[in-house]
Amino acid sequence: MNLIMGIRIKASEDFNDLLALSIVGGRVADGKYPKFSFHSDIQRNKYEEVRKKLKGGESLENIGNTST
């Protein structure tokens, strides 16, 4: 039986990080040390891209227009 774990990184409580996670469809994996979880490298890379744009002050409308 193969188990696919996905990609996990340290979770953050920062609003922009949580918003970026939601936009790309990632999830929070609870536990003693919560993690952000992604299905693939592509999803994680998209998270990093959206997160960077949010922290740079780009609007959600612009992010939504460029993410499709």
N, CA, C and O atoms as a Tripos MOL2 file, in Angstrom:
@<TRIPOS>MOLECULE
protein
  272   271    68     0     0
PROTEIN
NO_CHARGES

@<TRIPOS>ATOM
      1 N           0.8410   -1.1820    0.0000 N.3       1 MET1
      2 CA          0.0000    0.0000    0.0000 C.3       1 MET1
      3 C           0.8850    1.2440    0.0000 C.2       1 MET1
      4 O           1.7140    1.4210    0.8930 O.2       1 MET1
      5 N           0.7090    2.1030   -1.0020 N.am      2 ASN2
      6 CA          1.4800    3.3340   -1.0950 C.3       2 ASN2
      7 C           0.7140    4.4820   -0.4770 C.2       2 ASN2
      8 O          -0.4770    4.6630   -0.7330 O.2       2 ASN2
      9 N           1.4030    5.2480    0.3340 N.am      3 LEU3
     10 CA          0.8120    6.4210    0.9470 C.3       3 LEU3
     11 C           1.4830    7.6570    0.3850 C.2       3 LEU3
     12 O           2.7090    7.7650    0.4110 O.2       3 LEU3
     13 N           0.7050    8.5760   -0.1130 N.am      4 ILE4
     14 CA          1.2590    9.8140   -0.6350 C.3       4 ILE4
     15 C           1.0430   10.8930    0.4180 C.2       4 ILE4
     16 O          -0.0920   11.2210    0.7630 O.2       4 ILE4
     17 N           2.1350   11.4360    0.9200 N.am      5 MET5
     18 CA          2.0740   12.4140    1.9970 C.3       5 MET5
     19 C           1.8420   13.8330    1.4820 C.2       5 MET5
     20 O           1.2740   14.6520    2.2030 O.2       5 MET5
     21 N           2.2560   14.1430    0.2770 N.am      6 GLY6
     22 CA          2.1550   15.5070   -0.2130 C.3       6 GLY6
     23 C           3.3050   16.3400    0.3130 C.2       6 GLY6
     24 O           4.2740   15.8130    0.8600 O.2       6 GLY6
     25 N           3.1880   17.6210    0.1450 N.am      7 ILE7
     26 CA          4.2130   18.5710    0.5560 C.3       7 ILE7
     27 C           3.7210   19.2720    1.8150 C.2       7 ILE7
     28 O           2.5770   19.7240    1.8720 O.2       7 ILE7
     29 N           4.5750   19.3630    2.8130 N.am      8 ARG8
     30 CA          4.2020   20.0430    4.0580 C.3       8 ARG8
     31 C           5.2600   21.0650    4.4270 C.2       8 ARG8
     32 O           6.4600   20.8240    4.3000 O.2       8 ARG8
     33 N           4.7800   22.2190    4.8900 N.am      9 ILE9
     34 CA          5.6700   23.2640    5.3840 C.3       9 ILE9
     35 C           5.1230   23.7740    6.7130 C.2       9 ILE9
     36 O           3.9630   23.5330    7.0480 O.2       9 ILE9
     37 N           5.9570   24.4720    7.4620 N.am     10 LYS10
     38 CA          5.5530   25.0160    8.7530 C.3      10 LYS10
     39 C           4.3710   25.9720    8.5730 C.2      10 LYS10
     40 O           4.3950   26.8350    7.6950 O.2      10 LYS10
     41 N           3.3550   25.8200    9.3910 N.am     11 ALA11
     42 CA          2.1670   26.6680    9.3280 C.3      11 ALA11
     43 C           2.4610   28.0570    9.8870 C.2      11 ALA11
     44 O           3.3930   28.2490   10.6690 O.2      11 ALA11
     45 N           1.6640   28.9930    9.4780 N.am     12 SER12
     46 CA          1.7700   30.3690    9.9430 C.3      12 SER12
     47 C           0.3760   30.8680   10.2950 C.2      12 SER12
     48 O          -0.6130   30.4200    9.7140 O.2      12 SER12
     49 N           0.2960   31.7890   11.2390 N.am     13 GLU13
     50 CA         -0.9840   32.3950   11.5850 C.3      13 GLU13
     51 C          -1.1760   33.7370   10.8950 C.2      13 GLU13
     52 O          -2.1770   34.4150   11.1290 O.2      13 GLU13
     53 N          -0.2290   34.1290   10.0470 N.am     14 ASP14
     54 CA         -0.3230   35.3890    9.3150 C.3      14 ASP14
     55 C          -1.5200   35.3470    8.3610 C.2      14 ASP14
     56 O          -1.7200   34.3590    7.6540 O.2      14 ASP14
     57 N          -2.3120   36.4160    8.3440 N.am     15 PHE15
     58 CA         -3.5140   36.4580    7.5150 C.3      15 PHE15
     59 C          -3.1990   36.2140    6.0390 C.2      15 PHE15
     60 O          -3.8990   35.4450    5.3800 O.2      15 PHE15
     61 N          -2.1610   36.8560    5.5160 N.am     16 ASN16
     62 CA         -1.8170   36.6880    4.1000 C.3      16 ASN16
     63 C          -1.4150   35.2540    3.7860 C.2      16 ASN16
     64 O          -1.7350   34.7490    2.7100 O.2      16 ASN16
     65 N          -0.7280   34.5950    4.6920 N.am     17 ASP17
     66 CA         -0.3350   33.1950    4.4840 C.3      17 ASP17
     67 C          -1.5640   32.2900    4.4390 C.2      17 ASP17
     68 O          -1.6660   31.4070    3.5870 O.2      17 ASP17
     69 N          -2.4980   32.5210    5.3690 N.am     18 LEU18
     70 CA         -3.7240   31.7210    5.4040 C.3      18 LEU18
     71 C          -4.5970   31.9890    4.1790 C.2      18 LEU18
     72 O          -5.2120   31.0680    3.6410 O.2      18 LEU18
     73 N          -4.6540   33.2460    3.7380 N.am     19 LEU19
     74 CA         -5.4340   33.5860    2.5530 C.3      19 LEU19
     75 C          -4.8340   32.9280    1.3090 C.2      19 LEU19
     76 O          -5.5630   32.3770    0.4840 O.2      19 LEU19
     77 N          -3.5140   32.9870    1.1770 N.am     20 ALA20
     78 CA         -2.8470   32.3520    0.0390 C.3      20 ALA20
     79 C          -3.0960   30.8460    0.0520 C.2      20 ALA20
     80 O          -3.3310   30.2450   -0.9960 O.2      20 ALA20
     81 N          -3.0470   30.2420    1.2250 N.am     21 LEU21
     82 CA         -3.3120   28.8060    1.3550 C.3      21 LEU21
     83 C          -4.7200   28.4860    0.8630 C.2      21 LEU21
     84 O          -4.9280   27.5080    0.1460 O.2      21 LEU21
     85 N          -5.6760   29.3130    1.2510 N.am     22 SER22
     86 CA         -7.0590   29.1050    0.8400 C.3      22 SER22
     87 C          -7.2280   29.2810   -0.6710 C.2      22 SER22
     88 O          -7.9400   28.5030   -1.3060 O.2      22 SER22
     89 N          -6.5920   30.2750   -1.2400 N.am     23 ILE23
     90 CA         -6.7060   30.5600   -2.6700 C.3      23 ILE23
     91 C          -6.2160   29.3930   -3.5120 C.2      23 ILE23
     92 O          -6.8330   29.0580   -4.5240 O.2      23 ILE23
     93 N          -5.1110   28.7660   -3.1070 N.am     24 VAL24
     94 CA         -4.5410   27.6770   -3.9180 C.3      24 VAL24
     95 C          -5.1070   26.3090   -3.5700 C.2      24 VAL24
     96 O          -4.7840   25.3210   -4.2300 O.2      24 VAL24
     97 N          -5.9520   26.2370   -2.5370 N.am     25 GLY25
     98 CA         -6.5830   24.9600   -2.1900 C.3      25 GLY25
     99 C          -5.7540   24.0690   -1.2970 C.2      25 GLY25
    100 O          -5.9760   22.8590   -1.2500 O.2      25 GLY25
    101 N          -4.7900   24.6530   -0.5790 N.am     26 GLY26
    102 CA         -4.0250   23.8780    0.3970 C.3      26 GLY26
    103 C          -4.8510   23.6860    1.6560 C.2      26 GLY26
    104 O          -5.9880   24.1500    1.7450 O.2      26 GLY26
    105 N          -4.2660   22.9960    2.6310 N.am     27 ARG27
    106 CA         -4.9970   22.7850    3.8810 C.3      27 ARG27
    107 C          -4.0400   22.8100    5.0570 C.2      27 ARG27
    108 O          -2.8250   22.7110    4.8900 O.2      27 ARG27
    109 N          -4.6010   22.9420    6.2440 N.am     28 VAL28
    110 CA         -3.8120   22.9160    7.4760 C.3      28 VAL28
    111 C          -3.8680   21.5040    8.0360 C.2      28 VAL28
    112 O          -4.9510   20.9660    8.2640 O.2      28 VAL28
    113 N          -2.7050   20.9010    8.2590 N.am     29 ALA29
    114 CA         -2.6230   19.5820    8.8830 C.3      29 ALA29
    115 C          -2.3480   19.8170   10.3690 C.2      29 ALA29
    116 O          -1.2530   20.2310   10.7510 O.2      29 ALA29
    117 N          -3.3520   19.5500   11.1980 N.am     30 ASP30
    118 CA         -3.2250   19.7770   12.6350 C.3      30 ASP30
    119 C          -2.2890   18.7600   13.2690 C.2      30 ASP30
    120 O          -1.9930   17.7100   12.6980 O.2      30 ASP30
    121 N          -1.8460   19.0980   14.4380 N.am     31 GLY31
    122 CA         -0.9730   18.2260   15.2060 C.3      31 GLY31
    123 C          -0.2360   19.0590   16.2310 C.2      31 GLY31
    124 O          -0.5500   20.2300   16.4430 O.2      31 GLY31
    125 N           0.7370   18.4500   16.8590 N.am     32 LYS32
    126 CA          1.5230   19.1720   17.8580 C.3      32 LYS32
    127 C           2.1920   20.3880   17.2060 C.2      32 LYS32
    128 O           2.2710   21.4580   17.8090 O.2      32 LYS32
    129 N           2.6710   20.2130   15.9740 N.am     33 TYR33
    130 CA          3.2700   21.2880   15.2020 C.3      33 TYR33
    131 C           2.5040   21.3930   13.8800 C.2      33 TYR33
    132 O           2.8230   20.6830   12.9260 O.2      33 TYR33
    133 N           1.4820   22.2840   13.8130 N.am     34 PRO34
    134 CA          0.6600   22.3840   12.5990 C.3      34 PRO34
    135 C           1.4970   22.6740   11.3530 C.2      34 PRO34
    136 O           2.5190   23.3580   11.4200 O.2      34 PRO34
    137 N           1.0490   22.1470   10.2310 N.am     35 LYS35
    138 CA          1.7330   22.3200    8.9510 C.3      35 LYS35
    139 C           0.7230   22.7330    7.8940 C.2      35 LYS35
    140 O          -0.4640   22.4210    7.9970 O.2      35 LYS35
    141 N           1.2060   23.4390    6.8760 N.am     36 PHE36
    142 CA          0.4160   23.6600    5.6730 C.3      36 PHE36
    143 C           0.7180   22.4850    4.7570 C.2      36 PHE36
    144 O           1.8730   22.0870    4.6100 O.2      36 PHE36
    145 N          -0.3120   21.9340    4.1460 N.am     37 SER37
    146 CA         -0.1700   20.7450    3.3110 C.3      37 SER37
    147 C          -0.6450   21.0330    1.8890 C.2      37 SER37
    148 O          -1.6770   21.6700    1.6770 O.2      37 SER37
    149 N           0.1380   20.5460    0.9150 N.am     38 PHE38
    150 CA         -0.1670   20.7380   -0.5010 C.3      38 PHE38
    151 C          -0.1030   19.3900   -1.2020 C.2      38 PHE38
    152 O           0.6290   18.4960   -0.7800 O.2      38 PHE38
    153 N          -0.8780   19.2490   -2.2840 N.am     39 HIS39
    154 CA         -0.9030   17.9960   -3.0390 C.3      39 HIS39
    155 C           0.3400   17.8130   -3.9020 C.2      39 HIS39
    156 O           0.7350   16.6840   -4.1940 O.2      39 HIS39
    157 N           0.9640   18.9290   -4.3150 N.am     40 SER40
    158 CA          2.0840   18.8330   -5.2560 C.3      40 SER40
    159 C           3.0110   20.0390   -5.1190 C.2      40 SER40
    160 O           2.6930   21.0220   -4.4510 O.2      40 SER40
    161 N           4.1560   19.9310   -5.7670 N.am     41 ASP41
    162 CA          5.0900   21.0570   -5.8260 C.3      41 ASP41
    163 C           4.4590   22.2300   -6.5700 C.2      41 ASP41
    164 O           4.6940   23.3890   -6.2280 O.2      41 ASP41
    165 N           3.6650   21.9250   -7.5790 N.am     42 ILE42
    166 CA          3.0190   22.9870   -8.3630 C.3      42 ILE42
    167 C           2.0960   23.8060   -7.4710 C.2      42 ILE42
    168 O           2.0910   25.0350   -7.5440 O.2      42 ILE42
    169 N           1.3090   23.1270   -6.6220 N.am     43 GLN43
    170 CA          0.3990   23.8230   -5.7140 C.3      43 GLN43
    171 C           1.1860   24.6420   -4.6890 C.2      43 GLN43
    172 O           0.7960   25.7630   -4.3610 O.2      43 GLN43
    173 N           2.2770   24.0960   -4.1890 N.am     44 ARG44
    174 CA          3.0860   24.8360   -3.2150 C.3      44 ARG44
    175 C           3.7340   26.0550   -3.8640 C.2      44 ARG44
    176 O           3.7790   27.1270   -3.2610 O.2      44 ARG44
    177 N           4.2340   25.8990   -5.0860 N.am     45 ASN45
    178 CA          4.8410   27.0270   -5.7920 C.3      45 ASN45
    179 C           3.8240   28.1330   -6.0400 C.2      45 ASN45
    180 O           4.1460   29.3170   -5.9360 O.2      45 ASN45
    181 N           2.6020   27.7450   -6.3670 N.am     46 LYS46
    182 CA          1.5310   28.7240   -6.5650 C.3      46 LYS46
    183 C           1.2330   29.4510   -5.2570 C.2      46 LYS46
    184 O           0.9990   30.6600   -5.2530 O.2      46 LYS46
    185 N           1.2430   28.7110   -4.1450 N.am     47 TYR47
    186 CA          1.0530   29.3120   -2.8170 C.3      47 TYR47
    187 C           2.1170   30.3840   -2.5690 C.2      47 TYR47
    188 O           1.7990   31.4910   -2.1340 O.2      47 TYR47
    189 N           3.3700   30.0540   -2.8430 N.am     48 GLU48
    190 CA          4.4690   31.0050   -2.6210 C.3      48 GLU48
    191 C           4.2960   32.2460   -3.4930 C.2      48 GLU48
    192 O           4.5540   33.3660   -3.0500 O.2      48 GLU48
    193 N           3.8580   32.0400   -4.7330 N.am     49 GLU49
    194 CA          3.6450   33.1550   -5.6610 C.3      49 GLU49
    195 C           2.5170   34.0680   -5.1690 C.2      49 GLU49
    196 O           2.6750   35.2890   -5.1440 O.2      49 GLU49
    197 N           1.3890   33.4840   -4.7810 N.am     50 VAL50
    198 CA          0.2500   34.2570   -4.2920 C.3      50 VAL50
    199 C           0.6100   34.9560   -2.9930 C.2      50 VAL50
    200 O           0.2680   36.1230   -2.8020 O.2      50 VAL50
    201 N           1.2890   34.2650   -2.1080 N.am     51 ARG51
    202 CA          1.7060   34.8300   -0.8130 C.3      51 ARG51
    203 C           2.5900   36.0640   -1.0170 C.2      51 ARG51
    204 O           2.4150   37.0830   -0.3490 O.2      51 ARG51
    205 N           3.5350   35.9560   -1.9440 N.am     52 LYS52
    206 CA          4.4480   37.0620   -2.2340 C.3      52 LYS52
    207 C           3.6690   38.2650   -2.7730 C.2      52 LYS52
    208 O           3.9490   39.4050   -2.4020 O.2      52 LYS52
    209 N           2.6930   38.0100   -3.6480 N.am     53 LYS53
    210 CA          1.8830   39.0950   -4.2030 C.3      53 LYS53
    211 C           1.0430   39.7590   -3.1220 C.2      53 LYS53
    212 O           0.9250   40.9840   -3.1000 O.2      53 LYS53
    213 N           0.4570   38.9680   -2.2220 N.am     54 LEU54
    214 CA         -0.3440   39.5290   -1.1360 C.3      54 LEU54
    215 C           0.5120   40.3890   -0.2170 C.2      54 LEU54
    216 O           0.0960   41.4800    0.1740 O.2      54 LEU54
    217 N           1.6910   39.9150    0.1290 N.am     55 LYS55
    218 CA          2.5750   40.6700    1.0220 C.3      55 LYS55
    219 C           3.0790   41.9350    0.3470 C.2      55 LYS55
    220 O           3.4260   42.9050    1.0200 O.2      55 LYS55
    221 N           3.1200   41.9280   -0.9990 N.am     56 GLY56
    222 CA          3.5290   43.1060   -1.7480 C.3      56 GLY56
    223 C           2.4090   44.1210   -1.9450 C.2      56 GLY56
    224 O           2.6230   45.1870   -2.5220 O.2      56 GLY56
    225 N           1.2160   43.7850   -1.4650 N.am     57 GLY57
    226 CA          0.1040   44.7130   -1.5160 C.3      57 GLY57
    227 C          -0.7800   44.5760   -2.7420 C.2      57 GLY57
    228 O          -1.6470   45.4210   -2.9680 O.2      57 GLY57
    229 N          -0.5860   43.5410   -3.5330 N.am     58 GLU58
    230 CA         -1.4270   43.3500   -4.7250 C.3      58 GLU58
    231 C          -2.8510   42.9880   -4.3070 C.2      58 GLU58
    232 O          -3.0600   42.2890   -3.3150 O.2      58 GLU58
    233 N          -3.8220   43.4710   -5.0720 N.am     59 SER59
    234 CA         -5.2200   43.2390   -4.7230 C.3      59 SER59
    235 C          -5.6420   41.8130   -5.0530 C.2      59 SER59
    236 O          -5.0580   41.1590   -5.9180 O.2      59 SER59
    237 N          -6.6710   41.3430   -4.3440 N.am     60 LEU60
    238 CA         -7.2120   40.0080   -4.6080 C.3      60 LEU60
    239 C          -7.7520   39.9180   -6.0250 C.2      60 LEU60
    240 O          -7.6570   38.8700   -6.6650 O.2      60 LEU60
    241 N          -8.3180   41.0130   -6.5170 N.am     61 GLU61
    242 CA         -8.8460   41.0200   -7.8790 C.3      61 GLU61
    243 C          -7.7390   40.7610   -8.8940 C.2      61 GLU61
    244 O          -7.9150   39.9670   -9.8190 O.2      61 GLU61
    245 N          -6.5980   41.4270   -8.7250 N.am     62 ASN62
    246 CA         -5.4690   41.2030   -9.6390 C.3      62 ASN62
    247 C          -4.9170   39.8000   -9.5100 C.2      62 ASN62
    248 O          -4.5660   39.1790  -10.5130 O.2      62 ASN62
    249 N          -4.8350   39.2940   -8.3000 N.am     63 ILE63
    250 CA         -4.3260   37.9350   -8.0880 C.3      63 ILE63
    251 C          -5.2590   36.9300   -8.7390 C.2      63 ILE63
    252 O          -4.8070   35.9780   -9.3760 O.2      63 ILE63
    253 N          -6.5680   37.1390   -8.5810 N.am     64 GLY64
    254 CA         -7.5540   36.2470   -9.1890 C.3      64 GLY64
    255 C          -7.4880   36.2610  -10.6970 C.2      64 GLY64
    256 O          -7.7070   35.2310  -11.3350 O.2      64 GLY64
    257 N          -7.1890   37.4110  -11.2840 N.am     65 ASN65
    258 CA         -7.1040   37.5230  -12.7370 C.3      65 ASN65
    259 C          -5.8510   36.8610  -13.2980 C.2      65 ASN65
    260 O          -5.8650   36.3820  -14.4320 O.2      65 ASN65
    261 N          -4.7790   36.8260  -12.5300 N.am     66 THR66
    262 CA         -3.5270   36.2410  -13.0280 C.3      66 THR66
    263 C          -3.3740   34.7840  -12.6670 C.2      66 THR66
    264 O          -2.5020   34.1100  -13.2160 O.2      66 THR66
    265 N          -4.1990   34.2650  -11.7510 N.am     67 SER67
    266 CA         -4.0350   32.8780  -11.3040 C.3      67 SER67
    267 C          -4.7950   31.8860  -12.1540 C.2      67 SER67
    268 O          -4.6970   30.6820  -11.9170 O.2      67 SER67
    269 N          -5.5430   32.3420  -13.1260 N.am     68 THR68
    270 CA         -6.3140   31.4090  -13.9650 C.3      68 THR68
    271 C          -5.5940   31.0890  -15.2380 C.2      68 THR68
    272 O          -6.0990   30.3220  -16.0570 O.2      68 THR68
@<TRIPOS>BOND
     1     1     2 1
     2     2     3 1
     3     3     4 2
     4     3     5 am
     5     5     6 1
     6     6     7 1
     7     7     8 2
     8     7     9 am
     9     9    10 1
    10    10    11 1
    11    11    12 2
    12    11    13 am
    13    13    14 1
    14    14    15 1
    15    15    16 2
    16    15    17 am
    17    17    18 1
    18    18    19 1
    19    19    20 2
    20    19    21 am
    21    21    22 1
    22    22    23 1
    23    23    24 2
    24    23    25 am
    25    25    26 1
    26    26    27 1
    27    27    28 2
    28    27    29 am
    29    29    30 1
    30    30    31 1
    31    31    32 2
    32    31    33 am
    33    33    34 1
    34    34    35 1
    35    35    36 2
    36    35    37 am
    37    37    38 1
    38    38    39 1
    39    39    40 2
    40    39    41 am
    41    41    42 1
    42    42    43 1
    43    43    44 2
    44    43    45 am
    45    45    46 1
    46    46    47 1
    47    47    48 2
    48    47    49 am
    49    49    50 1
    50    50    51 1
    51    51    52 2
    52    51    53 am
    53    53    54 1
    54    54    55 1
    55    55    56 2
    56    55    57 am
    57    57    58 1
    58    58    59 1
    59    59    60 2
    60    59    61 am
    61    61    62 1
    62    62    63 1
    63    63    64 2
    64    63    65 am
    65    65    66 1
    66    66    67 1
    67    67    68 2
    68    67    69 am
    69    69    70 1
    70    70    71 1
    71    71    72 2
    72    71    73 am
    73    73    74 1
    74    74    75 1
    75    75    76 2
    76    75    77 am
    77    77    78 1
    78    78    79 1
    79    79    80 2
    80    79    81 am
    81    81    82 1
    82    82    83 1
    83    83    84 2
    84    83    85 am
    85    85    86 1
    86    86    87 1
    87    87    88 2
    88    87    89 am
    89    89    90 1
    90    90    91 1
    91    91    92 2
    92    91    93 am
    93    93    94 1
    94    94    95 1
    95    95    96 2
    96    95    97 am
    97    97    98 1
    98    98    99 1
    99    99   100 2
   100    99   101 am
   101   101   102 1
   102   102   103 1
   103   103   104 2
   104   103   105 am
   105   105   106 1
   106   106   107 1
   107   107   108 2
   108   107   109 am
   109   109   110 1
   110   110   111 1
   111   111   112 2
   112   111   113 am
   113   113   114 1
   114   114   115 1
   115   115   116 2
   116   115   117 am
   117   117   118 1
   118   118   119 1
   119   119   120 2
   120   119   121 am
   121   121   122 1
   122   122   123 1
   123   123   124 2
   124   123   125 am
   125   125   126 1
   126   126   127 1
   127   127   128 2
   128   127   129 am
   129   129   130 1
   130   130   131 1
   131   131   132 2
   132   131   133 am
   133   133   134 1
   134   134   135 1
   135   135   136 2
   136   135   137 am
   137   137   138 1
   138   138   139 1
   139   139   140 2
   140   139   141 am
   141   141   142 1
   142   142   143 1
   143   143   144 2
   144   143   145 am
   145   145   146 1
   146   146   147 1
   147   147   148 2
   148   147   149 am
   149   149   150 1
   150   150   151 1
   151   151   152 2
   152   151   153 am
   153   153   154 1
   154   154   155 1
   155   155   156 2
   156   155   157 am
   157   157   158 1
   158   158   159 1
   159   159   160 2
   160   159   161 am
   161   161   162 1
   162   162   163 1
   163   163   164 2
   164   163   165 am
   165   165   166 1
   166   166   167 1
   167   167   168 2
   168   167   169 am
   169   169   170 1
   170   170   171 1
   171   171   172 2
   172   171   173 am
   173   173   174 1
   174   174   175 1
   175   175   176 2
   176   175   177 am
   177   177   178 1
   178   178   179 1
   179   179   180 2
   180   179   181 am
   181   181   182 1
   182   182   183 1
   183   183   184 2
   184   183   185 am
   185   185   186 1
   186   186   187 1
   187   187   188 2
   188   187   189 am
   189   189   190 1
   190   190   191 1
   191   191   192 2
   192   191   193 am
   193   193   194 1
   194   194   195 1
   195   195   196 2
   196   195   197 am
   197   197   198 1
   198   198   199 1
   199   199   200 2
   200   199   201 am
   201   201   202 1
   202   202   203 1
   203   203   204 2
   204   203   205 am
   205   205   206 1
   206   206   207 1
   207   207   208 2
   208   207   209 am
   209   209   210 1
   210   210   211 1
   211   211   212 2
   212   211   213 am
   213   213   214 1
   214   214   215 1
   215   215   216 2
   216   215   217 am
   217   217   218 1
   218   218   219 1
   219   219   220 2
   220   219   221 am
   221   221   222 1
   222   222   223 1
   223   223   224 2
   224   223   225 am
   225   225   226 1
   226   226   227 1
   227   227   228 2
   228   227   229 am
   229   229   230 1
   230   230   231 1
   231   231   232 2
   232   231   233 am
   233   233   234 1
   234   234   235 1
   235   235   236 2
   236   235   237 am
   237   237   238 1
   238   238   239 1
   239   239   240 2
   240   239   241 am
   241   241   242 1
   242   242   243 1
   243   243   244 2
   244   243   245 am
   245   245   246 1
   246   246   247 1
   247   247   248 2
   248   247   249 am
   249   249   250 1
   250   250   251 1
   251   251   252 2
   252   251   253 am
   253   253   254 1
   254   254   255 1
   255   255   256 2
   256   255   257 am
   257   257   258 1
   258   258   259 1
   259   259   260 2
   260   259   261 am
   261   261   262 1
   262   262   263 1
   263   263   264 2
   264   263   265 am
   265   265   266 1
   266   266   267 1
   267   267   268 2
   268   267   269 am
   269   269   270 1
   270   270   271 1
   271   271   272 2
@<TRIPOS>SUBSTRUCTURE
     1 MET1         2 RESIDUE 1 A MET
     2 ASN2         6 RESIDUE 1 A ASN
     3 LEU3        10 RESIDUE 1 A LEU
     4 ILE4        14 RESIDUE 1 A ILE
     5 MET5        18 RESIDUE 1 A MET
     6 GLY6        22 RESIDUE 1 A GLY
     7 ILE7        26 RESIDUE 1 A ILE
     8 ARG8        30 RESIDUE 1 A ARG
     9 ILE9        34 RESIDUE 1 A ILE
    10 LYS10       38 RESIDUE 1 A LYS
    11 ALA11       42 RESIDUE 1 A ALA
    12 SER12       46 RESIDUE 1 A SER
    13 GLU13       50 RESIDUE 1 A GLU
    14 ASP14       54 RESIDUE 1 A ASP
    15 PHE15       58 RESIDUE 1 A PHE
    16 ASN16       62 RESIDUE 1 A ASN
    17 ASP17       66 RESIDUE 1 A ASP
    18 LEU18       70 RESIDUE 1 A LEU
    19 LEU19       74 RESIDUE 1 A LEU
    20 ALA20       78 RESIDUE 1 A ALA
    21 LEU21       82 RESIDUE 1 A LEU
    22 SER22       86 RESIDUE 1 A SER
    23 ILE23       90 RESIDUE 1 A ILE
    24 VAL24       94 RESIDUE 1 A VAL
    25 GLY25       98 RESIDUE 1 A GLY
    26 GLY26      102 RESIDUE 1 A GLY
    27 ARG27      106 RESIDUE 1 A ARG
    28 VAL28      110 RESIDUE 1 A VAL
    29 ALA29      114 RESIDUE 1 A ALA
    30 ASP30      118 RESIDUE 1 A ASP
    31 GLY31      122 RESIDUE 1 A GLY
    32 LYS32      126 RESIDUE 1 A LYS
    33 TYR33      130 RESIDUE 1 A TYR
    34 PRO34      134 RESIDUE 1 A PRO
    35 LYS35      138 RESIDUE 1 A LYS
    36 PHE36      142 RESIDUE 1 A PHE
    37 SER37      146 RESIDUE 1 A SER
    38 PHE38      150 RESIDUE 1 A PHE
    39 HIS39      154 RESIDUE 1 A HIS
    40 SER40      158 RESIDUE 1 A SER
    41 ASP41      162 RESIDUE 1 A ASP
    42 ILE42      166 RESIDUE 1 A ILE
    43 GLN43      170 RESIDUE 1 A GLN
    44 ARG44      174 RESIDUE 1 A ARG
    45 ASN45      178 RESIDUE 1 A ASN
    46 LYS46      182 RESIDUE 1 A LYS
    47 TYR47      186 RESIDUE 1 A TYR
    48 GLU48      190 RESIDUE 1 A GLU
    49 GLU49      194 RESIDUE 1 A GLU
    50 VAL50      198 RESIDUE 1 A VAL
    51 ARG51      202 RESIDUE 1 A ARG
    52 LYS52      206 RESIDUE 1 A LYS
    53 LYS53      210 RESIDUE 1 A LYS
    54 LEU54      214 RESIDUE 1 A LEU
    55 LYS55      218 RESIDUE 1 A LYS
    56 GLY56      222 RESIDUE 1 A GLY
    57 GLY57      226 RESIDUE 1 A GLY
    58 GLU58      230 RESIDUE 1 A GLU
    59 SER59      234 RESIDUE 1 A SER
    60 LEU60      238 RESIDUE 1 A LEU
    61 GLU61      242 RESIDUE 1 A GLU
    62 ASN62      246 RESIDUE 1 A ASN
    63 ILE63      250 RESIDUE 1 A ILE
    64 GLY64      254 RESIDUE 1 A GLY
    65 ASN65      258 RESIDUE 1 A ASN
    66 THR66      262 RESIDUE 1 A THR
    67 SER67      266 RESIDUE 1 A SER
    68 THR68      270 RESIDUE 1 A THR
